[in-house]
């Protein structure tokens, strides 16, 4: 997306239970506010299908091999 005004970075490790809801709410907020936004899921090696859920929701997934919340945030921000 060339004209992104706002990126929401979601660090993720086995968040299948709530990930779709969070993505849906972020995308709805972009629409409601008229903001050209993107959601980037920075995945830290989930084994519960979180990556597939994010891709099915139409958002970008960044695979982050270095474990840890900070590493996931950093990689997601760099990707955004």
PDB file with one MODEL, atoms N, CA, C and O in Angstrom:
MODEL        1
ATOM      1  N   UNK A   1       0.854  -1.181   0.000  1.00  0.00           N
ATOM      2  CA  UNK A   1       0.000   0.000   0.000  1.00  0.00           C
ATOM      3  C   UNK A   1       0.894   1.237   0.000  1.00  0.00           C
ATOM      4  O   UNK A   1       1.598   1.493   0.977  1.00  0.00           O
ATOM      5  N   UNK A   2       0.872   1.988  -1.066  1.00  0.00           N
ATOM      6  CA  UNK A   2       1.782   3.119  -1.216  1.00  0.00           C
ATOM      7  C   UNK A   2       1.373   4.325  -0.377  1.00  0.00           C
ATOM      8  O   UNK A   2       2.238   5.079   0.070  1.00  0.00           O
ATOM      9  N   UNK A   3       0.087   4.522  -0.157  1.00  0.00           N
ATOM     10  CA  UNK A   3      -0.389   5.723   0.525  1.00  0.00           C
ATOM     11  C   UNK A   3      -0.877   5.453   1.941  1.00  0.00           C
ATOM     12  O   UNK A   3      -1.908   5.981   2.357  1.00  0.00           O
ATOM     13  N   UNK A   4      -0.150   4.648   2.667  1.00  0.00           N
ATOM     14  CA  UNK A   4      -0.542   4.318   4.039  1.00  0.00           C
ATOM     15  C   UNK A   4      -0.291   5.516   4.943  1.00  0.00           C
ATOM     16  O   UNK A   4       0.810   6.065   4.983  1.00  0.00           O
ATOM     17  N   UNK A   5      -1.336   5.912   5.669  1.00  0.00           N
ATOM     18  CA  UNK A   5      -1.215   7.008   6.631  1.00  0.00           C
ATOM     19  C   UNK A   5      -0.912   6.490   8.033  1.00  0.00           C
ATOM     20  O   UNK A   5      -0.281   7.174   8.838  1.00  0.00           O
ATOM     21  N   UNK A   6      -1.370   5.274   8.312  1.00  0.00           N
ATOM     22  CA  UNK A   6      -1.238   4.726   9.655  1.00  0.00           C
ATOM     23  C   UNK A   6      -1.058   3.217   9.588  1.00  0.00           C
ATOM     24  O   UNK A   6      -1.801   2.522   8.895  1.00  0.00           O
ATOM     25  N   UNK A   7      -0.071   2.721  10.311  1.00  0.00           N
ATOM     26  CA  UNK A   7       0.143   1.277  10.417  1.00  0.00           C
ATOM     27  C   UNK A   7      -0.120   0.849  11.851  1.00  0.00           C
ATOM     28  O   UNK A   7       0.364   1.471  12.797  1.00  0.00           O
ATOM     29  N   UNK A   8      -0.890  -0.219  12.000  1.00  0.00           N
ATOM     30  CA  UNK A   8      -1.101  -0.833  13.300  1.00  0.00           C
ATOM     31  C   UNK A   8      -0.293  -2.123  13.304  1.00  0.00           C
ATOM     32  O   UNK A   8      -0.540  -3.027  12.505  1.00  0.00           O
ATOM     33  N   UNK A   9       0.669  -2.197  14.207  1.00  0.00           N
ATOM     34  CA  UNK A   9       1.534  -3.368  14.309  1.00  0.00           C
ATOM     35  C   UNK A   9       1.057  -4.220  15.481  1.00  0.00           C
ATOM     36  O   UNK A   9       0.960  -3.753  16.616  1.00  0.00           O
ATOM     37  N   UNK A  10       0.760  -5.486  15.174  1.00  0.00           N
ATOM     38  CA  UNK A  10       0.306  -6.416  16.199  1.00  0.00           C
ATOM     39  C   UNK A  10       1.347  -7.501  16.396  1.00  0.00           C
ATOM     40  O   UNK A  10       1.461  -8.400  15.563  1.00  0.00           O
ATOM     41  N   UNK A  11       2.117  -7.438  17.492  1.00  0.00           N
ATOM     42  CA  UNK A  11       3.016  -8.549  17.786  1.00  0.00           C
ATOM     43  C   UNK A  11       2.160  -9.767  18.127  1.00  0.00           C
ATOM     44  O   UNK A  11       1.131  -9.644  18.792  1.00  0.00           O
ATOM     45  N   UNK A  12       2.584 -10.930  17.673  1.00  0.00           N
ATOM     46  CA  UNK A  12       1.709 -12.090  17.784  1.00  0.00           C
ATOM     47  C   UNK A  12       2.491 -13.351  18.117  1.00  0.00           C
ATOM     48  O   UNK A  12       3.509 -13.651  17.494  1.00  0.00           O
ATOM     49  N   UNK A  13       2.000 -14.081  19.105  1.00  0.00           N
ATOM     50  CA  UNK A  13       2.480 -15.424  19.409  1.00  0.00           C
ATOM     51  C   UNK A  13       1.288 -16.222  19.935  1.00  0.00           C
ATOM     52  O   UNK A  13       0.869 -16.069  21.082  1.00  0.00           O
ATOM     53  N   UNK A  14       0.761 -17.069  19.070  1.00  0.00           N
ATOM     54  CA  UNK A  14      -0.383 -17.919  19.420  1.00  0.00           C
ATOM     55  C   UNK A  14      -1.580 -17.109  19.924  1.00  0.00           C
ATOM     56  O   UNK A  14      -2.030 -17.273  21.058  1.00  0.00           O
ATOM     57  N   UNK A  15      -2.072 -16.248  19.066  1.00  0.00           N
ATOM     58  CA  UNK A  15      -3.198 -15.368  19.398  1.00  0.00           C
ATOM     59  C   UNK A  15      -4.451 -15.714  18.600  1.00  0.00           C
ATOM     60  O   UNK A  15      -5.292 -14.844  18.372  1.00  0.00           O
ATOM     61  N   UNK A  16      -4.590 -16.973  18.170  1.00  0.00           N
ATOM     62  CA  UNK A  16      -5.709 -17.369  17.320  1.00  0.00           C
ATOM     63  C   UNK A  16      -7.064 -17.033  17.927  1.00  0.00           C
ATOM     64  O   UNK A  16      -8.008 -16.721  17.201  1.00  0.00           O
ATOM     65  N   UNK A  17      -7.169 -17.091  19.224  1.00  0.00           N
ATOM     66  CA  UNK A  17      -8.455 -16.875  19.886  1.00  0.00           C
ATOM     67  C   UNK A  17      -8.985 -15.453  19.702  1.00  0.00           C
ATOM     68  O   UNK A  17     -10.197 -15.257  19.612  1.00  0.00           O
ATOM     69  N   UNK A  18      -8.096 -14.458  19.644  1.00  0.00           N
ATOM     70  CA  UNK A  18      -8.545 -13.062  19.596  1.00  0.00           C
ATOM     71  C   UNK A  18      -8.086 -12.282  18.376  1.00  0.00           C
ATOM     72  O   UNK A  18      -8.557 -11.167  18.148  1.00  0.00           O
ATOM     73  N   UNK A  19      -7.184 -12.838  17.593  1.00  0.00           N
ATOM     74  CA  UNK A  19      -6.544 -12.082  16.514  1.00  0.00           C
ATOM     75  C   UNK A  19      -7.535 -11.553  15.484  1.00  0.00           C
ATOM     76  O   UNK A  19      -7.459 -10.386  15.101  1.00  0.00           O
ATOM     77  N   UNK A  20      -8.447 -12.381  15.037  1.00  0.00           N
ATOM     78  CA  UNK A  20      -9.396 -11.941  14.012  1.00  0.00           C
ATOM     79  C   UNK A  20     -10.238 -10.759  14.490  1.00  0.00           C
ATOM     80  O   UNK A  20     -10.499  -9.830  13.726  1.00  0.00           O
ATOM     81  N   UNK A  21     -10.656 -10.794  15.737  1.00  0.00           N
ATOM     82  CA  UNK A  21     -11.451  -9.698  16.295  1.00  0.00           C
ATOM     83  C   UNK A  21     -10.663  -8.401  16.312  1.00  0.00           C
ATOM     84  O   UNK A  21     -11.189  -7.350  15.946  1.00  0.00           O
ATOM     85  N   UNK A  22      -9.410  -8.465  16.733  1.00  0.00           N
ATOM     86  CA  UNK A  22      -8.573  -7.267  16.805  1.00  0.00           C
ATOM     87  C   UNK A  22      -8.342  -6.701  15.404  1.00  0.00           C
ATOM     88  O   UNK A  22      -8.422  -5.489  15.199  1.00  0.00           O
ATOM     89  N   UNK A  23      -8.058  -7.568  14.455  1.00  0.00           N
ATOM     90  CA  UNK A  23      -7.849  -7.121  13.076  1.00  0.00           C
ATOM     91  C   UNK A  23      -9.112  -6.467  12.538  1.00  0.00           C
ATOM     92  O   UNK A  23      -9.056  -5.384  11.955  1.00  0.00           O
ATOM     93  N   UNK A  24     -10.249  -7.121  12.734  1.00  0.00           N
ATOM     94  CA  UNK A  24     -11.518  -6.591  12.247  1.00  0.00           C
ATOM     95  C   UNK A  24     -11.799  -5.202  12.831  1.00  0.00           C
ATOM     96  O   UNK A  24     -12.249  -4.305  12.119  1.00  0.00           O
ATOM     97  N   UNK A  25     -11.531  -5.031  14.123  1.00  0.00           N
ATOM     98  CA  UNK A  25     -11.769  -3.736  14.765  1.00  0.00           C
ATOM     99  C   UNK A  25     -10.833  -2.658  14.218  1.00  0.00           C
ATOM    100  O   UNK A  25     -11.251  -1.520  14.006  1.00  0.00           O
ATOM    101  N   UNK A  26      -9.577  -3.013  13.991  1.00  0.00           N
ATOM    102  CA  UNK A  26      -8.626  -2.036  13.444  1.00  0.00           C
ATOM    103  C   UNK A  26      -9.050  -1.607  12.044  1.00  0.00           C
ATOM    104  O   UNK A  26      -9.052  -0.416  11.733  1.00  0.00           O
ATOM    105  N   UNK A  27      -9.409  -2.573  11.199  1.00  0.00           N
ATOM    106  CA  UNK A  27      -9.826  -2.241   9.833  1.00  0.00           C
ATOM    107  C   UNK A  27     -11.111  -1.411   9.829  1.00  0.00           C
ATOM    108  O   UNK A  27     -11.255  -0.497   9.017  1.00  0.00           O
ATOM    109  N   UNK A  28     -12.039  -1.723  10.729  1.00  0.00           N
ATOM    110  CA  UNK A  28     -13.279  -0.947  10.828  1.00  0.00           C
ATOM    111  C   UNK A  28     -12.983   0.484  11.261  1.00  0.00           C
ATOM    112  O   UNK A  28     -13.607   1.425  10.772  1.00  0.00           O
ATOM    113  N   UNK A  29     -12.036   0.645  12.173  1.00  0.00           N
ATOM    114  CA  UNK A  29     -11.662   1.989  12.625  1.00  0.00           C
ATOM    115  C   UNK A  29     -11.068   2.805  11.486  1.00  0.00           C
ATOM    116  O   UNK A  29     -11.366   3.992  11.353  1.00  0.00           O
ATOM    117  N   UNK A  30     -10.236   2.182  10.669  1.00  0.00           N
ATOM    118  CA  UNK A  30      -9.689   2.887   9.504  1.00  0.00           C
ATOM    119  C   UNK A  30     -10.827   3.402   8.623  1.00  0.00           C
ATOM    120  O   UNK A  30     -10.835   4.563   8.215  1.00  0.00           O
ATOM    121  N   UNK A  31     -11.785   2.521   8.336  1.00  0.00           N
ATOM    122  CA  UNK A  31     -12.911   2.909   7.476  1.00  0.00           C
ATOM    123  C   UNK A  31     -13.717   4.037   8.116  1.00  0.00           C
ATOM    124  O   UNK A  31     -14.033   5.026   7.456  1.00  0.00           O
ATOM    125  N   UNK A  32     -14.047   3.893   9.390  1.00  0.00           N
ATOM    126  CA  UNK A  32     -14.857   4.902  10.076  1.00  0.00           C
ATOM    127  C   UNK A  32     -14.171   6.262  10.111  1.00  0.00           C
ATOM    128  O   UNK A  32     -14.826   7.298   9.992  1.00  0.00           O
ATOM    129  N   UNK A  33     -12.858   6.255  10.272  1.00  0.00           N
ATOM    130  CA  UNK A  33     -12.107   7.501  10.379  1.00  0.00           C
ATOM    131  C   UNK A  33     -11.635   8.035   9.034  1.00  0.00           C
ATOM    132  O   UNK A  33     -11.109   9.145   8.952  1.00  0.00           O
ATOM    133  N   UNK A  34     -11.822   7.248   7.984  1.00  0.00           N
ATOM    134  CA  UNK A  34     -11.364   7.676   6.666  1.00  0.00           C
ATOM    135  C   UNK A  34      -9.852   7.717   6.566  1.00  0.00           C
ATOM    136  O   UNK A  34      -9.287   8.573   5.884  1.00  0.00           O
ATOM    137  N   UNK A  35      -9.199   6.785   7.251  1.00  0.00           N
ATOM    138  CA  UNK A  35      -7.737   6.727   7.281  1.00  0.00           C
ATOM    139  C   UNK A  35      -7.263   5.598   6.377  1.00  0.00           C
ATOM    140  O   UNK A  35      -7.796   4.489   6.418  1.00  0.00           O
ATOM    141  N   UNK A  36      -6.265   5.890   5.567  1.00  0.00           N
ATOM    142  CA  UNK A  36      -5.640   4.839   4.751  1.00  0.00           C
ATOM    143  C   UNK A  36      -4.670   4.099   5.656  1.00  0.00           C
ATOM    144  O   UNK A  36      -3.553   4.558   5.894  1.00  0.00           O
ATOM    145  N   UNK A  37      -5.103   2.958   6.156  1.00  0.00           N
ATOM    146  CA  UNK A  37      -4.288   2.248   7.126  1.00  0.00           C
ATOM    147  C   UNK A  37      -3.994   0.830   6.736  1.00  0.00           C
ATOM    148  O   UNK A  37      -4.598   0.279   5.816  1.00  0.00           O
ATOM    149  N   UNK A  38      -3.053   0.241   7.450  1.00  0.00           N
ATOM    150  CA  UNK A  38      -2.697  -1.156   7.255  1.00  0.00           C
ATOM    151  C   UNK A  38      -2.510  -1.800   8.617  1.00  0.00           C
ATOM    152  O   UNK A  38      -2.173  -1.139   9.599  1.00  0.00           O
ATOM    153  N   UNK A  39      -2.736  -3.102   8.650  1.00  0.00           N
ATOM    154  CA  UNK A  39      -2.445  -3.888   9.841  1.00  0.00           C
ATOM    155  C   UNK A  39      -1.299  -4.821   9.485  1.00  0.00           C
ATOM    156  O   UNK A  39      -1.348  -5.529   8.479  1.00  0.00           O
ATOM    157  N   UNK A  40      -0.267  -4.814  10.321  1.00  0.00           N
ATOM    158  CA  UNK A  40       0.883  -5.693  10.140  1.00  0.00           C
ATOM    159  C   UNK A  40       0.950  -6.609  11.354  1.00  0.00           C
ATOM    160  O   UNK A  40       1.099  -6.147  12.485  1.00  0.00           O
ATOM    161  N   UNK A  41       0.840  -7.904  11.112  1.00  0.00           N
ATOM    162  CA  UNK A  41       0.958  -8.887  12.185  1.00  0.00           C
ATOM    163  C   UNK A  41       2.394  -9.396  12.177  1.00  0.00           C
ATOM    164  O   UNK A  41       2.832 -10.032  11.218  1.00  0.00           O
ATOM    165  N   UNK A  42       3.119  -9.111  13.249  1.00  0.00           N
ATOM    166  CA  UNK A  42       4.512  -9.550  13.392  1.00  0.00           C
ATOM    167  C   UNK A  42       4.492 -10.834  14.206  1.00  0.00           C
ATOM    168  O   UNK A  42       4.396 -10.814  15.433  1.00  0.00           O
ATOM    169  N   UNK A  43       4.584 -11.953  13.493  1.00  0.00           N
ATOM    170  CA  UNK A  43       4.397 -13.249  14.132  1.00  0.00           C
ATOM    171  C   UNK A  43       5.707 -13.854  14.612  1.00  0.00           C
ATOM    172  O   UNK A  43       6.690 -13.917  13.873  1.00  0.00           O
ATOM    173  N   UNK A  44       5.702 -14.290  15.846  1.00  0.00           N
ATOM    174  CA  UNK A  44       6.887 -14.813  16.525  1.00  0.00           C
ATOM    175  C   UNK A  44       6.926 -16.338  16.547  1.00  0.00           C
ATOM    176  O   UNK A  44       7.444 -16.938  17.489  1.00  0.00           O
ATOM    177  N   UNK A  45       6.378 -16.961  15.505  1.00  0.00           N
ATOM    178  CA  UNK A  45       6.432 -18.422  15.424  1.00  0.00           C
ATOM    179  C   UNK A  45       5.214 -19.120  15.987  1.00  0.00           C
ATOM    180  O   UNK A  45       5.331 -20.188  16.588  1.00  0.00           O
ATOM    181  N   UNK A  46       4.053 -18.531  15.801  1.00  0.00           N
ATOM    182  CA  UNK A  46       2.818 -19.130  16.309  1.00  0.00           C
ATOM    183  C   UNK A  46       2.629 -20.542  15.761  1.00  0.00           C
ATOM    184  O   UNK A  46       2.978 -20.840  14.619  1.00  0.00           O
ATOM    185  N   UNK A  47       2.071 -21.394  16.606  1.00  0.00           N
ATOM    186  CA  UNK A  47       1.788 -22.777  16.203  1.00  0.00           C
ATOM    187  C   UNK A  47       0.295 -23.076  16.227  1.00  0.00           C
ATOM    188  O   UNK A  47      -0.110 -24.234  16.123  1.00  0.00           O
ATOM    189  N   UNK A  48      -0.528 -22.030  16.366  1.00  0.00           N
ATOM    190  CA  UNK A  48      -1.976 -22.217  16.489  1.00  0.00           C
ATOM    191  C   UNK A  48      -2.760 -21.721  15.278  1.00  0.00           C
ATOM    192  O   UNK A  48      -3.985 -21.616  15.334  1.00  0.00           O
ATOM    193  N   UNK A  49      -2.069 -21.416  14.192  1.00  0.00           N
ATOM    194  CA  UNK A  49      -2.751 -20.957  12.992  1.00  0.00           C
ATOM    195  C   UNK A  49      -2.973 -19.459  12.929  1.00  0.00           C
ATOM    196  O   UNK A  49      -3.710 -18.984  12.065  1.00  0.00           O
ATOM    197  N   UNK A  50      -2.357 -18.709  13.819  1.00  0.00           N
ATOM    198  CA  UNK A  50      -2.526 -17.251  13.825  1.00  0.00           C
ATOM    199  C   UNK A  50      -2.154 -16.634  12.476  1.00  0.00           C
ATOM    200  O   UNK A  50      -2.842 -15.731  12.002  1.00  0.00           O
ATOM    201  N   UNK A  51      -1.084 -17.107  11.862  1.00  0.00           N
ATOM    202  CA  UNK A  51      -0.651 -16.559  10.571  1.00  0.00           C
ATOM    203  C   UNK A  51      -1.741 -16.726   9.520  1.00  0.00           C
ATOM    204  O   UNK A  51      -2.015 -15.797   8.760  1.00  0.00           O
ATOM    205  N   UNK A  52      -2.358 -17.888   9.469  1.00  0.00           N
ATOM    206  CA  UNK A  52      -3.421 -18.150   8.497  1.00  0.00           C
ATOM    207  C   UNK A  52      -4.632 -17.267   8.746  1.00  0.00           C
ATOM    208  O   UNK A  52      -5.261 -16.791   7.802  1.00  0.00           O
ATOM    209  N   UNK A  53      -4.956 -17.049   9.996  1.00  0.00           N
ATOM    210  CA  UNK A  53      -6.083 -16.177  10.352  1.00  0.00           C
ATOM    211  C   UNK A  53      -5.811 -14.761   9.860  1.00  0.00           C
ATOM    212  O   UNK A  53      -6.690 -14.125   9.279  1.00  0.00           O
ATOM    213  N   UNK A  54      -4.612 -14.272  10.089  1.00  0.00           N
ATOM    214  CA  UNK A  54      -4.252 -12.915   9.662  1.00  0.00           C
ATOM    215  C   UNK A  54      -4.294 -12.792   8.146  1.00  0.00           C
ATOM    216  O   UNK A  54      -4.844 -11.828   7.613  1.00  0.00           O
ATOM    217  N   UNK A  55      -3.722 -13.756   7.458  1.00  0.00           N
ATOM    218  CA  UNK A  55      -3.720 -13.706   5.988  1.00  0.00           C
ATOM    219  C   UNK A  55      -5.144 -13.782   5.442  1.00  0.00           C
ATOM    220  O   UNK A  55      -5.478 -13.080   4.487  1.00  0.00           O
ATOM    221  N   UNK A  56      -5.977 -14.619   6.033  1.00  0.00           N
ATOM    222  CA  UNK A  56      -7.370 -14.743   5.591  1.00  0.00           C
ATOM    223  C   UNK A  56      -8.130 -13.431   5.800  1.00  0.00           C
ATOM    224  O   UNK A  56      -9.070 -13.130   5.064  1.00  0.00           O
ATOM    225  N   UNK A  57      -7.721 -12.658   6.801  1.00  0.00           N
ATOM    226  CA  UNK A  57      -8.345 -11.359   7.065  1.00  0.00           C
ATOM    227  C   UNK A  57      -7.814 -10.283   6.124  1.00  0.00           C
ATOM    228  O   UNK A  57      -8.297  -9.151   6.132  1.00  0.00           O
ATOM    229  N   UNK A  58      -6.818 -10.639   5.313  1.00  0.00           N
ATOM    230  CA  UNK A  58      -6.302  -9.707   4.316  1.00  0.00           C
ATOM    231  C   UNK A  58      -5.226  -8.774   4.798  1.00  0.00           C
ATOM    232  O   UNK A  58      -4.981  -7.736   4.182  1.00  0.00           O
ATOM    233  N   UNK A  59      -4.569  -9.127   5.903  1.00  0.00           N
ATOM    234  CA  UNK A  59      -3.500  -8.248   6.395  1.00  0.00           C
ATOM    235  C   UNK A  59      -2.139  -8.892   6.167  1.00  0.00           C
ATOM    236  O   UNK A  59      -2.025 -10.089   5.902  1.00  0.00           O
ATOM    237  N   UNK A  60      -1.138  -8.076   6.278  1.00  0.00           N
ATOM    238  CA  UNK A  60       0.234  -8.531   6.040  1.00  0.00           C
ATOM    239  C   UNK A  60       0.778  -9.227   7.275  1.00  0.00           C
ATOM    240  O   UNK A  60       0.564  -8.788   8.404  1.00  0.00           O
ATOM    241  N   UNK A  61       1.489 -10.326   7.034  1.00  0.00           N
ATOM    242  CA  UNK A  61       2.130 -11.075   8.115  1.00  0.00           C
ATOM    243  C   UNK A  61       3.632 -11.022   7.904  1.00  0.00           C
ATOM    244  O   UNK A  61       4.129 -11.320   6.818  1.00  0.00           O
ATOM    245  N   UNK A  62       4.346 -10.641   8.945  1.00  0.00           N
ATOM    246  CA  UNK A  62       5.802 -10.624   8.931  1.00  0.00           C
ATOM    247  C   UNK A  62       6.263 -11.735   9.867  1.00  0.00           C
ATOM    248  O   UNK A  62       5.939 -11.729  11.055  1.00  0.00           O
ATOM    249  N   UNK A  63       7.011 -12.679   9.333  1.00  0.00           N
ATOM    250  CA  UNK A  63       7.549 -13.755  10.162  1.00  0.00           C
ATOM    251  C   UNK A  63       8.789 -13.246  10.885  1.00  0.00           C
ATOM    252  O   UNK A  63       9.727 -12.760  10.253  1.00  0.00           O
ATOM    253  N   UNK A  64       8.791 -13.359  12.216  1.00  0.00           N
ATOM    254  CA  UNK A  64       9.887 -12.855  13.041  1.00  0.00           C
ATOM    255  C   UNK A  64      10.549 -14.045  13.732  1.00  0.00           C
ATOM    256  O   UNK A  64       9.993 -14.591  14.685  1.00  0.00           O
ATOM    257  N   UNK A  65      11.728 -14.452  13.264  1.00  0.00           N
ATOM    258  CA  UNK A  65      12.380 -15.630  13.835  1.00  0.00           C
ATOM    259  C   UNK A  65      12.979 -15.400  15.220  1.00  0.00           C
ATOM    260  O   UNK A  65      13.135 -16.350  15.987  1.00  0.00           O
ATOM    261  N   UNK A  66      13.315 -14.163  15.549  1.00  0.00           N
ATOM    262  CA  UNK A  66      13.891 -13.853  16.853  1.00  0.00           C
ATOM    263  C   UNK A  66      12.752 -13.773  17.859  1.00  0.00           C
ATOM    264  O   UNK A  66      11.824 -12.983  17.684  1.00  0.00           O
ATOM    265  N   UNK A  67      12.815 -14.584  18.908  1.00  0.00           N
ATOM    266  CA  UNK A  67      11.748 -14.630  19.905  1.00  0.00           C
ATOM    267  C   UNK A  67      11.730 -13.378  20.778  1.00  0.00           C
ATOM    268  O   UNK A  67      12.765 -12.760  21.029  1.00  0.00           O
ATOM    269  N   UNK A  68      10.542 -13.023  21.229  1.00  0.00           N
ATOM    270  CA  UNK A  68      10.383 -11.932  22.184  1.00  0.00           C
ATOM    271  C   UNK A  68       9.484 -10.830  21.670  1.00  0.00           C
ATOM    272  O   UNK A  68       9.428 -10.540  20.475  1.00  0.00           O
ATOM    273  N   UNK A  69       8.786 -10.231  22.607  1.00  0.00           N
ATOM    274  CA  UNK A  69       7.848  -9.149  22.307  1.00  0.00           C
ATOM    275  C   UNK A  69       8.553  -7.980  21.620  1.00  0.00           C
ATOM    276  O   UNK A  69       8.061  -7.452  20.622  1.00  0.00           O
ATOM    277  N   UNK A  70       9.703  -7.579  22.155  1.00  0.00           N
ATOM    278  CA  UNK A  70      10.450  -6.461  21.584  1.00  0.00           C
ATOM    279  C   UNK A  70      10.904  -6.749  20.165  1.00  0.00           C
ATOM    280  O   UNK A  70      10.836  -5.877  19.300  1.00  0.00           O
ATOM    281  N   UNK A  71      11.367  -7.967  19.923  1.00  0.00           N
ATOM    282  CA  UNK A  71      11.817  -8.346  18.576  1.00  0.00           C
ATOM    283  C   UNK A  71      10.653  -8.310  17.595  1.00  0.00           C
ATOM    284  O   UNK A  71      10.810  -7.862  16.459  1.00  0.00           O
ATOM    285  N   UNK A  72       9.494  -8.777  18.027  1.00  0.00           N
ATOM    286  CA  UNK A  72       8.316  -8.754  17.162  1.00  0.00           C
ATOM    287  C   UNK A  72       7.897  -7.318  16.864  1.00  0.00           C
ATOM    288  O   UNK A  72       7.597  -6.985  15.717  1.00  0.00           O
ATOM    289  N   UNK A  73       7.876  -6.476  17.877  1.00  0.00           N
ATOM    290  CA  UNK A  73       7.548  -5.067  17.654  1.00  0.00           C
ATOM    291  C   UNK A  73       8.518  -4.409  16.692  1.00  0.00           C
ATOM    292  O   UNK A  73       8.107  -3.730  15.751  1.00  0.00           O
ATOM    293  N   UNK A  74       9.803  -4.612  16.929  1.00  0.00           N
ATOM    294  CA  UNK A  74      10.826  -4.007  16.078  1.00  0.00           C
ATOM    295  C   UNK A  74      10.655  -4.434  14.627  1.00  0.00           C
ATOM    296  O   UNK A  74      10.675  -3.593  13.728  1.00  0.00           O
ATOM    297  N   UNK A  75      10.487  -5.724  14.392  1.00  0.00           N
ATOM    298  CA  UNK A  75      10.354  -6.229  13.033  1.00  0.00           C
ATOM    299  C   UNK A  75       9.083  -5.704  12.370  1.00  0.00           C
ATOM    300  O   UNK A  75       9.092  -5.361  11.188  1.00  0.00           O
ATOM    301  N   UNK A  76       7.995  -5.642  13.131  1.00  0.00           N
ATOM    302  CA  UNK A  76       6.751  -5.121  12.578  1.00  0.00           C
ATOM    303  C   UNK A  76       6.859  -3.654  12.221  1.00  0.00           C
ATOM    304  O   UNK A  76       6.370  -3.226  11.176  1.00  0.00           O
ATOM    305  N   UNK A  77       7.492  -2.888  13.079  1.00  0.00           N
ATOM    306  CA  UNK A  77       7.668  -1.454  12.816  1.00  0.00           C
ATOM    307  C   UNK A  77       8.577  -1.240  11.622  1.00  0.00           C
ATOM    308  O   UNK A  77       8.294  -0.392  10.775  1.00  0.00           O
ATOM    309  N   UNK A  78       9.650  -1.984  11.540  1.00  0.00           N
ATOM    310  CA  UNK A  78      10.564  -1.869  10.386  1.00  0.00           C
ATOM    311  C   UNK A  78       9.839  -2.219   9.101  1.00  0.00           C
ATOM    312  O   UNK A  78      10.049  -1.573   8.074  1.00  0.00           O
ATOM    313  N   UNK A  79       8.997  -3.224   9.147  1.00  0.00           N
ATOM    314  CA  UNK A  79       8.257  -3.635   7.958  1.00  0.00           C
ATOM    315  C   UNK A  79       7.222  -2.588   7.547  1.00  0.00           C
ATOM    316  O   UNK A  79       6.983  -2.373   6.359  1.00  0.00           O
ATOM    317  N   UNK A  80       6.615  -1.942   8.538  1.00  0.00           N
ATOM    318  CA  UNK A  80       5.603  -0.921   8.246  1.00  0.00           C
ATOM    319  C   UNK A  80       6.265   0.277   7.594  1.00  0.00           C
ATOM    320  O   UNK A  80       5.590   1.253   7.266  1.00  0.00           O
TER     321      UNK A  80
ENDMDL
END
